[in-house]
Amino acid sequence: MNLVFYLFLYIIIIASIISIIIIFADLPTFRNTPLQKLKTFLTKLLNHGQQSFNYVNYTVFDNKLQSYANWIVPIGYLFVVTLCVSLFFINTYPTLTTLYSSKSSALTLINLYIDSTIALVYIATTLAIFVTPGPINSKTYKTFKNNQLIFFDNRTCSTCLILKPARSKHCNTCGKCYPLYDHHCIWLNNCVGQNNFKWFILFLLSNINLLIGGTILTFKVLQYQFIRWGKKSYWSLIKSSNDANKITGIFFIICIIFSLITISFTLLHVRYIYLGVTTNELDKWQDVEYLVKLGTLYKSSTPLVDNQIYIEKIFDHNTNQHVYISLTDDRILIKEDNISSYHLTQIKSVANDLINIYDNGFWNNLQERLAF
């Protein structure tokens, strides 16, 4: 049991570190830091493995293997939750009932909390997995306007062959375009977008509730056993007493670490709601911010081709002069020799010179994302 205990503990630590790197390394705060470089390295490894997998998938299994492989993570997640719940009732719950044996009303409330918490996790996960972000339809095109900065007029999806509405994106994994696209969640094997963002948030909150509740209940049991066994420290209780205490201790460590990670990830999405952006749009805004820092983003006082008003200034080695190109397809829209015909303004600050038309204030943004 000691070998299994330490092996499981190492797996928890490694999984926690990888989770932190994947979730937070791309934040602007960590740009060009060792954390982001480590994520880039891990991403390259994963991409290399994915390319090898795709080769076998396309040549041998006619693309069917990928659709099955995408279900490994959500099925694995549900398996781990079910296993942990089972081990909790076998190893931790009996001590909990002993601890509250003289307090029947408190034990009743604890039982109600445990049952409702477990049920909520399974319900939220099911909804988040099977409810899609919704189709692109005529209503979708009227919901948001293209801001000509990160979303543009007359853009067509090369796969779905439909006109792309503002704030939509094509998901290569799902093979469809979705409105108000946020991201593809591997934990759910589903895209998160307009019609199911609320279930994604419920999925996160139900896991936070499970993990925080698990932290409290396992600590109560460890506290009781600490006094009962007369150990000098909680760590000595966890690693050297019976198997039930070891499993309870493992649960306690898991719940603390992953509750912090899940809470941080949820708060990250709350921040995105506050800013009036989706995860997909944040990446696009970071590209815009990069152009502003380079001093190459300009705004035209009059619309150009396809109503474009924002353009990028580059040096064209073919003509040996500066030109202004489209942000969508790198077409040259203005040359230096006819720049006098246009009134251009350099964008010097994202915060002061640009307006996010999709940000309507935190409360309105929240209602928009959680709309039923």
N, C-alpha and C positions, 0 to 999 in steps of 0.2 A: 504493500500500500504506500510505503514511503516513496518508492520510485515513481509510482503513478502520481502521487501528490506533487512532487517536484516537477515532473514532466508537465503536468497540467498547469502548474504555476508558471513555468517558463513559456508555455503556449499563450497563456493569458497576457503576460508581459509583452511578448512579441506582437500579438494581435493588437494590443493597445497602442503600441508604438506605430505600427503600420497604419492603424485607423487615424491616429493623430496626424501623421504625415500626409495621408491622402486627403483628409478633410480640410486641413488648415494651411498646407504648404503654398497654395496658390493665392493666398490673401496678399494684397499689396504690401502689407507690413513685412512679409517674409520674402519679398521679391529679391532675387540675387543673393540669397542667404544659403548656408549649407543645407537648411531644411528643404528649400525648393530644389536644390541640386540633387538631394537624395531622392526626392519624389521623381525628378526627371530620370534618374538612374533606374528606379523601380519601374517607372512607366515603360522605359525602353526594354527592360527584361520581360515585362508583361506583353508588350507589343511583339517581341520576338517569339514568345510562346504562342501568342495569338496567330501570328503569321504561319507558324508551323502547323497549328491546329487547323487553320483555314485551308491550307494546302491539302491536308488529309481529308478534311471535310468535303471540299469541292471535288477532289479527284476520286475519292472512294465512296463517300456516303451521299453524294448528290445534294449537299447542303442541308441534309436532315439532321445531322449531328449537332449543328449549331443551335437549332431550335430546342433540342433536348438539353444541351449543355447550359442554356440560359436559365433552366429551372433548377440547376444544382444549388445555387445560393439561397433562393427562397425556401426550397424544400429543406435544405440543410438548416436554415434558420428555424423553421418550424420544428424540425427534429430536435435541435438543441434546446429550444424552449420546452418542448414536451418532456425531454429527458431530464432537464433541470427541475421541472415541476414534479416529476415522479420521484426523483431523488430527494427533493425537499420534503415531500410527504412521508417518505420512508425514513429519513435520517434526522430531519430538523423538526418537523411538525410534532412528533410525539413528546419531545422536550417542551415544546411551546404549550401543549395542552397540560402538561404537568405543572409548568410555571403558572398558568392561569386557572388551575383546577378549582381554586377557591373563589374565583371571580367569574362566575358563569356569564354575566352580562358582558364583561369585557371579552371573553372568549367567543361569545356569539357575534360581537361586532368584528372581531378579528377574522372569524370564519367567513362572515359576509364580505369583508374587504378582500380576502384572499380569493374567494369564488368569483366576485365581480371583476377583480383585477385580471384574473386569468381569462375570463370570458371576454373582457374588453380587448385584450391583446389578440385573441383569435379572430374576433369580429372585425377589429380595425385592420388587421393584416389581410383578411379575406377581401374586404372592401378595397383596400389600397392595391391589391394584386389584380383584381378582376374588373374594377371600374376604370375605363379608359379616359383620357383627357377630352374625348369627344371628337367629332368629325369637323372638317372644314366645310362650312356651308355659307349661304348668302348672308346670314346674320353675322357670321364671323368677320366678313369684310367691312361691315359697318361699325363694328365694336371699337376698333382702334385705327387711327390714322398713321400713315408712314411719316416718320419725322425726318426723312431724307438724310439721316446721319448714321443710324444703325439699321434702319429698315427703309426700303426704297420702293418706288412705284415700278410696276411692270416687271417684277421679278417672278420667274416661273421655276417651279421645282423640276429639276431634270429627271427625277424618278417618277413622281406622281403626275407630272405634266399638267399641273394646275397652277393658277396664279397664287402666289404666296401672300397671305394677308399679314399685316403688321403683327409682330410679336409671336409669329408662328415659326416652326422649324421642322425639318424632316429628320426623323430618327432612323439611322441606318440599321439599328438593331431590330426595331419594330417594323421598319419598312413603310412607314406612313408619315404624313404631315399632321401635326397637332397644333391647335390654337393655344395661345398664351403658354407656350412651351417653357418649362422650367429646366428639367433634366431627365435623363433616363436613370432610373434607380435599379441597380443590380440586385438589391435586397428584395425587390418586388417583381423583378423581370417585367417592369411596366414603366411607361413614361409618366411623368408628373406634369400636369398642365391644367387647363381651364376647368374641367369638370371633376377632377379628382384630387386637386391640391388639398382640399379640406380633409380627405381621407388619409393623405400622406401626413398631414399635421397630426391627425388623430392617432395614426400609427406611431409617430414619434412620442406624443404625449402619453400614450398607453404604455410604451416601453419605459419612459421616464418614471411613470407611476409604479410600474412593476419593479424597477431597479431600486428606487428610493424605498419603497415598501419592503423589498427584500433586504436592503441594508439595515433597516430598523429592526425587522423581525429576527434576522440572523444575529445581530448584535445583542438583542435581548437574550437569545438562547446562549450565546457565548458568554455573556455576562453572568448568567445563572450557572453555567458549567464552570466558569472561572472560580467562583466561590465554592462550588461543590467539590471540584478537584483540588483546590488549594494550590494552583500553579502560581509561579512568580510573575509570569507575563502572559498576555494573550497569545503571543507567538508560540510560546512553549506549550500552551494548551492546544493550539491548532495542530502543531506538527508532531506531538508526542503522546497524545491521548488516544481515545478510540476512533474508529473510522467515521462514526457519525459526527464527531466534533471536527474532524479533518474536512469532511464534505461541507459542513456548515461554514467552516472557516474559508474554504475555497469560494463558496457562494458569496460570503461577505466581501471578499477581495474583488470578485467579479462585479458585484453590484456597485461598489464604490467607484471602481475605475470606469466602467461603462456608463454609469449614470452621469459622471462628469463629462464624458465624451458626447453622450446623447444630448445632454442639456446644452453643451457648447454648440453642437451642430444645429439644434433647434433655435437657439438664440441667433445663430448666423442667418437663418432664414427669416427670423423676425427683423433683423437688421436690413435684409434685402427688401422686405415689405415696407419698412420705414423709408428706404431710399427710392421705392417705386420701381424696382428692377427685379427681373427673374435671374436665376443662376446663369442661364444662357445669355441674357442681356448684359450681365456684369462683365463677362468676357469681352463682349463687343465694346463696352464703355472703356475697358482697360486699353483696348486697341486705340480708341479715340484719344484717351489720355496720353498714350505714347506719342501719337502724332503731334499733340499740343506741346509736349515736352521738347520734341524735335524742332518745333516752330514751323511745321509744314502744313498745318491745317488752316484753310481760309474759307471765308463765307462770301458768297456773291450776293449783291443786293437784288439781283434779278434771277429768277429761275433759269437754269440751263437745260440740257437734254433730260427728258423724263422728270422734269421738275426738280432736278438736283440743285442744291444751293451750297453744299459743302464740297470742297475740292482739296486735293493734296498737291503741294508744290514739290516737284522733283527736278533733277538735272537730267536732261535727255542728251545722251552722248551721240546719238545719231544726228541731231541738229545742232549740238553744241550750245544749247541754251536751256534756260529754265522753262518748264511747261507746267500746266495745271491739269491734273488727271482726275477722272471719275473715281469715287471711292468704291464703286461696284465692280467695274471691269477694267480699270486702268486705261480707259480710252482718253486720249488727249482732248480736252475740252477747250483750253485756252493756251495760246502760244505767247511767248514773250513779246513778239513783234506786233501783236494786236491787243495787248493787255490794256491799252488806254481806252478801249471801248467798254471796259467793265469797271465796276466799282467793287474792289475786293477788300475785305477786312481780315486781318490775321487774328485767329483765335489764340489768345494768350493764357486763358484760364478756363478750365472746365467748369468750375464753380460759378464764375462771374460772367462768362461770355456764352455759355450754353445753357439751355433750359431743357430739362427732362419732361416732355409733355405727358409722360405716362405716370408722373408722380402727382397725385391729387391729395396728398396728406396721408399720414399714417392710417387714420381710421377708415378713410375711403379706400385706400389701398387694401387694407385688411378685408373690408367688405367685398371688394372686387375679387380677391383671391379665394375667399371662403364662401362665395355666393352659392346658394342652393338652387 
